[in-house]
Amino acid sequence: MEGVMTDPPPPGSYPPPPSGYPPPPPPGDAYPPPAGGYPPPPQGLQALPTDAYTSWFTRLLAWLIDYIPVFLLQGIGYALLLGTRETVCITDVSEFELGEFCATGASTTGQLAVFVSSILVLVYAIWNFGYRQGTTGSSVGKSILKFQVVSENTGRPIGFGMSVVRQLAHILDALICYIGYLFPLWDAKRQTIADKLIKTVCLPN
């Protein structure tokens, strides 16, 4: 009979949706997470025990290995500076007849050798402590002794720029009579002052 309202069908008796549409979520359940689930929260390194960090002695050995090319290049430069010194003598021909005066000084070759060796040391330091350490976590010495400099928050290398900044921050370790370099002997994370400022730690590979 027209105009007469009928009761709605009971729950669960609705017709199925057309093909191709996803089924509705079950009543009372939360929407499902996206495919693959939610990413895990970032894991920091704060909970690691002290023994998990690279020891001070291992870091010292790596430093010595890293600076072997520096010592060699500077040694060659200053050896040439000393080996090519020039001596100039002047004889006094005045009425006083004071004799001959001699003076020894650096040659042009020696000065050039020191300049070139200094440039090579700078290029090596930028490559080793900036690019190589920043992108892989390890300088030449650290790579040989199998440990890395990484961010204590992410556990990953800190990049070229921050690696250079970290090297400059070591100036603070040296300013206090080099005591900053000894901090890893007693620090819980075996960090130097530079490590604390840049928030880096040294971990075995």
LONU-999976 format. One line per field, with one value per residue: x, y, z of N, C-alpha, C in turn. Coordinates in steps of 0.2 Angstrom, whole numbers. Layout:
N
nc1 = X  ... $
nc2 = Y  ... $
nc3 = Z  ... $
cac1 = X  ... $
cac2 = Y  ... $
cac3 = Z  ... $
cc1 = X  ... $
cc2 = Y  ... $
cc3 = Z  ... $
END
This chain:
205
nc1 = 4  3  13  15  27  40  49  67  78  86  102  116  109  111  113  127  142  145  156  173  175  182  179  170  177  177  164  168  182  198  205  215  233  244  251  264  266  269  283  297  301  315  331  341  359  361  359  370  383  398  409  406  409  423  439  451  464  464  459  470  480  474  474  488  491  484  491  503  506  506  517  527  526  528  540  548  547  553  566  571  571  581  592  594  599  607  622  629  642  651  664  672  678  681  690  692  694  687  686  678  661  648  632  619  604  587  584  576  571  570  560  549  547  543  531  523  522  515  503  499  497  486  476  476  471  458  452  454  449  438  430  431  430  418  409  410  412  424  441  457  466  456  448  458  459  446  434  421  417  402  385  378  364  359  367  374  386  392  393  401  403  400  409  421  419  419  433  439  433  441  451  447  449  463  466  465  477  478  470  457  458  460  448  441  446  439  426  408  404  415  419  427  429  426  418  407  402  398  391  395  400  412  412  415  416 $
nc2 = -6  11  24  19  16  5  -6  -5  -17  -30  -29  -35  -40  -33  -31  -38  -28  -21  -30  -28  -18  -15  -25  -19  -14  -25  -23  -12  -15  -8  2  -7  -8  0  -8  -19  -14  -3  8  3  12  24  17  21  23  23  14  5  -5  0  -8  -11  0  6  4  15  13  6  16  25  19  18  32  34  27  34  46  43  45  59  63  58  65  79  77  74  86  96  90  92  106  108  101  108  121  137  145  161  171  186  197  209  224  236  249  245  231  219  206  191  188  176  169  158  152  147  139  142  131  123  130  129  115  113  120  114  101  104  107  95  88  94  91  77  76  81  72  60  62  69  66  52  46  53  48  34  30  27  31  29  23  19  10  0  -5  -9  -1  11  29  35  42  44  44  39  29  29  34  51  60  71  85  86  78  84  96  89  85  98  101  94  102  108  97  97  109  109  105  93  84  81  71  60  57  45  35  35  38  34  31  31  43  57  75  81  71  72  84  84  73  59  42  29  13  -4  -13 $
nc3 = 0  -5  3  15  27  28  39  42  35  45  54  45  34  23  5  -4  -8  -24  -36  -35  -26  -10  4  19  34  49  61  75  75  73  60  48  48  37  22  25  38  52  53  63  79  79  84  97  103  116  126  126  133  141  136  123  115  105  111  120  117  105  97  98  91  78  75  75  63  54  53  48  34  35  43  35  23  28  33  22  15  24  25  12  13  23  17  5  8  6  6  8  6  10  7  16  10  14  22  34  34  39  36  30  29  32  28  30  22  18  3  -13  -18  -7  1  -8  -8  5  5  -5  1  12  6  1  12  18  8  9  22  22  13  19  33  31  18  17  30  33  24  24  38  42  43  35  45  55  47  45  58  60  65  67  66  71  71  87  88  77  72  61  48  49  38  26  29  43  48  45  53  65  66  67  80  88  92  104  112  113  118  132  138  131  137  133  124  132  138  133  141  153  151  149  137  130  124  116  120  108  102  110  108  94  95  92  92  93  86  84  68 $
cac1 = 0  7  13  16  34  42  55  73  81  90  109  119  105  112  116  135  144  147  162  179  175  185  174  170  180  173  162  172  189  202  207  221  239  246  255  271  266  272  291  299  304  322  334  347  364  362  359  375  388  405  414  403  412  430  444  455  471  463  458  476  483  471  477  495  491  481  496  510  507  507  524  531  526  531  547  551  547  558  572  573  572  588  597  596  601  612  627  631  648  652  670  673  684  682  696  692  696  684  686  672  655  644  625  615  597  583  584  570  569  568  554  544  546  539  524  520  521  509  496  497  495  479  472  475  467  451  450  454  445  432  426  431  427  411  404  410  413  431  447  462  467  450  447  462  458  439  429  419  414  395  381  375  357  356  371  376  391  389  393  407  403  400  416  426  418  422  440  440  432  447  455  445  452  470  467  465  483  476  466  451  459  460  442  438  448  434  419  404  403  422  419  431  425  423  413  401  399  395  386  397  404  416  410  418  412 $
cac2 = 0  17  29  15  15  -2  -7  -7  -24  -31  -28  -41  -43  -29  -34  -37  -22  -23  -33  -23  -14  -19  -26  -14  -17  -28  -18  -12  -16  -2  1  -11  -4  0  -13  -19  -12  3  7  3  18  24  14  25  19  25  8  0  -5  3  -12  -11  5  5  6  21  11  5  23  28  15  21  39  34  25  39  51  41  49  66  63  56  71  84  75  75  94  99  87  96  113  108  99  113  127  140  149  167  175  193  199  216  227  243  251  242  225  215  199  188  186  171  168  152  153  142  140  143  124  120  133  126  109  114  123  108  95  106  107  88  86  97  87  70  76  82  66  55  63  72  62  45  45  55  44  26  30  25  34  23  19  15  4  -6  -8  -11  2  17  34  35  46  40  44  35  23  29  39  58  64  75  91  85  74  90  99  85  86  104  101  91  108  109  92  99  116  108  100  86  79  79  65  55  56  38  31  34  40  28  30  32  49  63  81  82  67  74  90  82  67  53  37  24  6  -9  -14 $
cac3 = 0  -5  8  21  28  31  44  38  36  51  52  42  28  17  -1  -4  -12  -31  -36  -36  -20  -4  10  24  40  54  66  81  74  71  53  48  47  30  20  28  45  54  54  70  81  79  89  98  105  123  131  125  138  139  132  116  111  103  116  119  114  97  93  97  85  72  74  72  56  50  53  45  28  36  45  29  18  31  34  15  14  29  23  7  16  26  12  0  11  3  10  4  9  8  10  18  6  16  25  41  33  44  34  26  33  28  30  27  22  15  -4  -16  -19  0  3  -12  -5  11  3  -8  6  16  2  0  19  18  3  12  28  19  10  24  39  29  14  18  36  33  20  26  45  44  40  34  51  58  43  46  64  60  68  63  69  69  75  93  88  71  71  54  47  49  32  25  32  50  49  45  59  71  66  70  87  92  94  111  116  113  122  139  138  127  141  130  120  136  140  132  146  159  149  149  130  127  119  118  120  101  101  114  105  88  96  89  96  89  87  80  62 $
cc1 = 4  7  15  23  35  48  61  75  85  97  111  115  106  115  124  136  146  154  167  180  178  179  175  174  175  171  166  179  192  204  214  227  240  251  262  271  269  279  292  302  312  326  341  353  365  363  365  380  394  409  412  407  420  434  448  462  470  462  465  480  481  474  484  496  489  487  503  511  509  514  528  532  529  539  551  552  553  565  575  575  579  593  599  597  607  616  630  637  649  659  670  679  684  689  697  694  694  684  680  667  650  637  622  608  594  584  577  567  566  561  548  542  541  531  520  518  515  503  494  495  488  474  471  471  460  449  449  449  438  428  426  428  420  406  404  410  420  436  451  464  462  448  451  461  450  435  427  417  407  391  378  368  355  361  374  382  388  390  400  408  404  407  421  425  420  429  442  439  437  452  454  448  460  471  468  471  482  473  460  452  459  453  439  441  443  427  415  403  410  422  424  427  422  418  406  398  395  391  388  400  408  414  413  413  409 $
cc2 = 6  21  25  14  8  -2  -8  -14  -24  -30  -35  -43  -38  -33  -33  -31  -25  -26  -27  -19  -18  -20  -21  -18  -20  -22  -18  -13  -9  -3  -2  -6  -4  -6  -13  -17  -5  3  7  10  18  21  18  20  20  19  3  0  -2  -1  -13  -6  4  8  12  19  9  12  26  25  18  28  39  32  30  45  49  45  57  67  62  63  77  83  76  83  97  96  91  103  113  106  104  120  130  145  155  170  181  195  207  219  234  244  248  234  220  208  197  186  181  170  162  153  147  144  140  136  121  123  130  119  109  116  117  102  98  106  100  85  88  93  80  71  77  76  61  56  66  67  55  43  47  51  36  25  28  28  28  19  15  9  -2  -9  -10  -8  8  22  35  40  42  40  39  29  23  34  46  62  68  81  91  82  80  94  95  85  92  105  98  96  109  103  93  105  114  103  93  81  77  72  59  53  48  33  30  36  34  26  30  37  54  69  82  78  69  80  88  76  61  48  32  17  2  -11  -21 $
cc3 = 0  1  15  22  31  35  40  39  42  49  49  36  22  11  -1  -9  -19  -31  -38  -31  -14  1  15  30  45  59  72  81  71  63  53  46  39  28  23  36  46  55  61  72  80  85  91  101  113  128  130  131  136  135  125  112  110  109  114  115  107  94  93  92  79  70  72  65  52  48  50  38  29  39  39  24  21  32  27  14  18  27  17  9  19  21  7  2  7  7  6  9  6  11  11  14  8  20  32  40  38  42  30  31  28  32  27  28  18  7  -7  -17  -12  2  -2  -10  1  10  0  -4  10  13  2  7  20  14  6  18  26  17  15  30  37  24  16  25  37  30  22  34  47  40  38  40  54  53  44  53  65  65  65  68  66  73  81  92  82  70  64  53  47  43  32  29  40  52  49  52  66  72  69  77  91  94  102  115  117  118  129  140  136  132  138  126  125  139  139  137  152  157  148  141  126  122  121  118  113  100  105  111  98  89  92  94  91  91  82  74  64 $
END
